Amino acid sequence: MAASTKGKVCVTGASGFIASWLIRRLLESGYHVIGTVRDTGNFQKVAHLWKLSGANERLQLVRADLLEEGSFDDAVMACEGVFHVASPVLVISASSTKEDMVVPAVNGTLNVLRSCKKNPFLKRVVLTSSSSAVRIRDDVEPNISLDETSWSSVPLCEKKKLWYALAKICAEQAAWEFAKQNNMDLVTVIPSFVIGPSLPNELSFTASDVLGLFKGDTARFSSYGRMGYVHIDDVASCHILLYETREATGRYLCNSVVLDNNELVSFLSNRYPSYPIPRSLNNPYGKQSYELNTSKLQKMGVKFRGMQEMFDECVQSLKEQGHLL
Ligand SMILES: NC(=O)c1ccc[n+]([C@@H]2O[C@H](COP(=O)([O-])OP(=O)(O)OC[C@H]3O[C@@H](n4cnc5c(N)ncnc54)[C@H](OP(=O)(O)O)[C@@H]3O)[C@@H](O)[C@H]2O)c1
């Protein structure tokens, strides 16, 4: 087991898909981790965390809710770093309104940052944003390479009622504004669609999207159009790298491959021919050809895993957890 020399950090939304993997890697590299969950008594939801190497010695779970002012004060007070991964708005129902999605996302992020501000020993906050805050644009030239200077178009999100994307834009922008006003060291990680094995047995929204595709569902990936994909372990490693690298600054796109949804299903149906994966999908955005420029992370030595590894491990995990035959 790694020696405990790395200090104490907080991870919000500890039970979730990305946060659980991040906690795994943090524990392995010697950190003490304070993970926040809404319900510490829900043992089923956190059982996978207690199985992680180092958890008994260096993991503590505390209750905190993004929607309760001051809820994160205790969790972040003893920490040198905070990874704010939790999001109150991931699942969109047909009746979701803009207010339902955007207001809690912004208030939840500011709530965590206000708690962070009370901690004089805090060195850095790493916030998990999303490529949805970057890639949804209608003014881009063909084959443009979107980078960390790019933001999704608010009017386009409003027009298409893309409330998750709007929530991620507004939450990240509110965080930058807060950090500027309060002289806080903030770095944001901007993952594309995260694929890979899941530690929680409960399906995350990402895993349930992939599972749907393997069962022939066409609705969700059709609406995604062209999108980037990245391995969960790369996402976790990048969070830690950006926390540990003193010179890191600003936003960081975290992505391996960008594919049209038709290229995705073609890859998947060739690789996993025994499943009824759709052979083609609609793209509501028409022709798209953007790429995501990840040279900022690549210059720091990051090498992203490819499609085969991320999907093979995802499929294996879905099978092991009994979600896929
Ligand atoms: N998955 C992807 O492909 C992807 C891609 C780009 C960005 N992201 C971003 O990455 C982050 C994590 O996503 P994920 O896929 O890991 O989602 P997830 O598995 O659903 O985890 C989200 C976590 O947020 C917590 N949460 C929800 N509402 C909360 C509230 N009111 N107060 C406190 N915690 C709350 C939940 O914790 P409880 O256990 O307390 O309910 C849950 O564990 C999100 O910010 C998401 O936008 C995800």
The ligand as a Tripos MOL2 file, in Angstrom:
@<TRIPOS>MOLECULE
LIG
   48    52     1     0     0
SMALL
NO_CHARGES

@<TRIPOS>ATOM
      1 N1        -20.1110   10.8170  -17.0840 N.am      1 LIG1
      2 C1        -19.7130   11.5880  -18.0880 C.2       1 LIG1
      3 O1        -19.6230   11.1510  -19.2410 O.2       1 LIG1
      4 C2        -19.3430   13.0290  -17.8240 C.ar      1 LIG1
      5 C3        -18.7520   13.7580  -18.8620 C.ar      1 LIG1
      6 C4        -18.3590   15.0700  -18.6310 C.ar      1 LIG1
      7 C5        -18.5690   15.6320  -17.3880 C.ar      1 LIG1
      8 N2        -19.1730   14.9170  -16.4070 N.ar      1 LIG1
      9 C6        -19.3520   15.5610  -15.0960 C.3       1 LIG1
     10 O2        -18.7090   14.7590  -14.1230 O.3       1 LIG1
     11 C7        -19.3870   14.8500  -12.8890 C.3       1 LIG1
     12 C8        -19.7210   13.4740  -12.3660 C.3       1 LIG1
     13 O3        -20.4970   12.7800  -13.3080 O.3       1 LIG1
     14 P1        -20.7820   11.2190  -13.1400 P.3       1 LIG1
     15 O4        -21.0050   10.6790  -14.5020 O.co2     1 LIG1
     16 O5        -19.7760   10.5960  -12.2750 O.co2     1 LIG1
     17 O6        -22.2110   11.2690  -12.4190 O.3       1 LIG1
     18 P2        -22.8670   10.3760  -11.2840 P.3       1 LIG1
     19 O7        -22.3150    8.9990  -11.3050 O.co2     1 LIG1
     20 O8        -24.3320   10.5130  -11.4160 O.co2     1 LIG1
     21 O9        -22.4040   11.1140   -9.9600 O.3       1 LIG1
     22 C9        -22.9210   12.3630   -9.6070 C.3       1 LIG1
     23 C10       -22.8590   12.4860   -8.1050 C.3       1 LIG1
     24 O10       -23.4130   13.7610   -7.7550 O.3       1 LIG1
     25 C11       -23.9740   13.6140   -6.4850 C.3       1 LIG1
     26 N3        -25.0770   14.5550   -6.2760 N.ar      1 LIG1
     27 C12       -26.2080   14.7010   -7.0100 C.ar      1 LIG1
     28 N4        -26.9810   15.6550   -6.4750 N.ar      1 LIG1
     29 C13       -26.3360   16.1090   -5.3730 C.ar      1 LIG1
     30 C14       -26.6360   17.0700   -4.3880 C.ar      1 LIG1
     31 N5        -27.7640   17.7690   -4.4120 N.pl3     1 LIG1
     32 N6        -25.7400   17.2540   -3.3930 N.ar      1 LIG1
     33 C15       -24.5990   16.5350   -3.3450 C.ar      1 LIG1
     34 N7        -24.2490   15.6130   -4.2410 N.ar      1 LIG1
     35 C16       -25.1200   15.3950   -5.2410 C.ar      1 LIG1
     36 C17       -24.4990   12.1920   -6.3640 C.3       1 LIG1
     37 O11       -24.1760   11.7930   -5.0740 O.3       1 LIG1
     38 P3        -25.1780   11.1320   -3.9820 P.3       1 LIG1
     39 O12       -24.6180    9.8000   -3.7590 O.co2     1 LIG1
     40 O13       -25.0290   11.9770   -2.8090 O.co2     1 LIG1
     41 O14       -26.5410   11.0900   -4.5630 O.co2     1 LIG1
     42 C18       -23.6840   11.4240   -7.3970 C.3       1 LIG1
     43 O15       -22.8090   10.5280   -6.7880 O.3       1 LIG1
     44 C19       -20.6000   15.7580  -13.1390 C.3       1 LIG1
     45 O16       -20.2570   17.0690  -12.7630 O.3       1 LIG1
     46 C20       -20.7990   15.6560  -14.6460 C.3       1 LIG1
     47 O17       -21.4340   16.7980  -15.1590 O.3       1 LIG1
     48 C21       -19.5670   13.6210  -16.5870 C.ar      1 LIG1
@<TRIPOS>BOND
     1     1     2 1
     2     2     3 2
     3     2     4 1
     4     4     5 ar
     5     4    48 ar
     6     5     6 ar
     7     6     7 ar
     8     7     8 ar
     9     8     9 1
    10     8    48 ar
    11     9    10 1
    12     9    46 1
    13    10    11 1
    14    11    12 1
    15    11    44 1
    16    12    13 1
    17    13    14 1
    18    14    15 2
    19    14    16 1
    20    14    17 1
    21    17    18 1
    22    18    19 2
    23    18    20 1
    24    18    21 1
    25    21    22 1
    26    22    23 1
    27    23    24 1
    28    23    42 1
    29    24    25 1
    30    25    26 1
    31    25    36 1
    32    26    27 ar
    33    26    35 ar
    34    27    28 ar
    35    28    29 ar
    36    29    30 ar
    37    29    35 ar
    38    30    31 1
    39    30    32 ar
    40    32    33 ar
    41    33    34 ar
    42    34    35 ar
    43    36    37 1
    44    36    42 1
    45    37    38 1
    46    38    39 2
    47    38    40 1
    48    38    41 1
    49    42    43 1
    50    44    45 1
    51    44    46 1
    52    46    47 1
@<TRIPOS>SUBSTRUCTURE
     1 LIG1         1 GROUP 0 **** ****
